Amino acid sequence: MASGNDERRRLARIPLACRVVVTEKLAEWTGETLDIAARGCRLTARRPVSPGALVQIAIETGGSPLLALGQVVWARRTAPLEIGVAFAGDVRGGPSPEAGHGAWLDALLAERLRTVLRRGGRLGALGAVQLQLGAPPGVALGDAETAVLRRVRRGDPLGLIACSQSGADAVLALLAAGTVTVARPTADPEGWRRAFAVLTDFAREGAPQPPAPVIVLDAGRRTEAMDELIREYLRDTA
């Protein structure tokens, strides 16, 4: 069973501001998300909405909107008006179902990261987002992707991991593959143990080895001190 901290991390809300169209039984209005998670979102409201109300939400993205049915679980009735919505099923309109539950949220984060990089801006609140390990990699990874995985396992926030172009590109590639995620934490810890063992072995094999020390002896002047030096060398290089 997941611990409380693990559950909070798994359900962490991502500070993404997206325009939304909310449809109630007798009304339709626009708002903006304040944060989004795989199972719900918090958004601004144009009118009072009662907890328990059923709503349909269309989240605007760079492409087709994401569609979700949900139920209002709480509402702030004083300005600024806000509501919390729990999704009642899968979010539609994102990646194919084969990509797994929550892939749409990874894709939404990737889209926002690409926008920031294209505009040369800052991540802002997104810099505090914690990525998690998703599906263990099934193919060989480059140095940049390997470095990102190590930092994700260490718990570094997105702002530190994607602070360079190579780091950001690696994050985007790993998000697309489901290898890192904000919505689909790994269900295969043994697979990750094997994956990191392989990455460690590759790192050892690829690391430059220091040159072996060279001892030049004068055969005519071999002494006890030289014999001791040879013995130390053999012990150090055994």
Stockholm file with secondary structure:
# STOCKHOLM 1.0

chainA/1-238         MASGNDERRRLARIPLACRVVVTEKLAEWTGETLDIAARGCRLTARRPVSPGALVQIAIETGGSPLLALGQVVWARRTAPLEIGVAFAGDVRGGPSPEAGHGAWLDALLAERLRTVLRRGGRLGALGAVQLQLGAPPGVALGDAETAVLRRVRRGDPLGLIACSQSGADAVLALLAAGTVTVARPTADPEGWRRAFAVLTDFAREGAPQPPAPVIVLDAGRRTEAMDELIREYLRDTA
#=GR chainA/1-238 SS CCCHHHHHHHTCCBCCCCEEEEECSSCEEEEEEEEEETTEEEEECSSCCCTTCEEEEEECCSSSCEEEEEEEEEEECSSSCEEEEEESSCCBSSSCGGGCTTHHHHHHHHHHHHHHHHHTCCCGGGGGCCCEECSCCSSCCCHHHHHHHHHHHHTCCHHHHTSSHHHHHHHHHHHHHTSEESSCCCSCHHHHHHHHHHHHHHHHHHSCCCCCCCCCCCGGGCCHHHHHHHHHHHHHHC
#=GC SS_cons         CCCHHHHHHHTCCBCCCCEEEEECSSCEEEEEEEEEETTEEEEECSSCCCTTCEEEEEECCSSSCEEEEEEEEEEECSSSCEEEEEESSCCBSSSCGGGCTTHHHHHHHHHHHHHHHHHTCCCGGGGGCCCEECSCCSSCCCHHHHHHHHHHHHTCCHHHHTSSHHHHHHHHHHHHHTSEESSCCCSCHHHHHHHHHHHHHHHHHHSCCCCCCCCCCCGGGCCHHHHHHHHHHHHHHC
//
